[in-house]
Amino acid sequence: LGNEKSFRAIFDHSPIGIVQLDSNLRFISVNLAFAKFLGYTESELREKTILDITPPYYLQKMIEKSETFSGSLESMRRSEKCFVHKSGKIVWGLISSNAVKFEENGERFVFCVVEDITASREKEALLKEANAKLISASKMASLGEMAGGIAHEINNPLAIISSKTDLICAKIDKGNIDPEKLKSDLEKIKLTTE
């Protein structure tokens, strides 16, 4: 009896969620930490299965990967899983689970310890977003430098073309045109454009 009371105290007051599921993945017992993690009361959760609090897209991903909860909970296993909080928000848990078979009646149960890693996941998402922004900014900076280099390479020949054209126009205005000099200047403009 003392061991049972100790176990019950540990189960009820653990800061980490503890869950017992039957073979149909229905909640048999949950501790307060797990109920708080999902925003439900313990009695509300006992009316649900783990599938009821799993987002549809997550279930679809598992089906596509040919995984099932019952298959994934056959032996001691650690994995990350998302859940739907009562508010509708997605929360993440790090699950350590193990299937246990009782010898007396052959019933199987799954015990899970669930640690809330939502904050860590959100920080990871923010870091990925910041990293993507840094990469984008770096690409834009590189593009800007390249554009600056291209502009410099284009501006030099354009400056030559513009100044030669201005000189030719000034000579035409003065009526001081030497056909040989004009031809030489036009050839320099052509060479510069090429």
Secondary structure by P-SEA (a helix, b strand, c coil): caaaaaaaaaaacccbbbbbbccccccccccaaaaaaacccaaaaaaccccccccaaaaaaaaaacccccccccccbbbbbbbbccccbbbbbbcbbbbbbbccccbbbbbbbbbbaaaaaaaaaaaaaaaaaaaaaaaaaaaaaaaaaaaaaaaaaaaaaaaaaaaaaaaaaaccccaaaaaaaaaaaaaaac
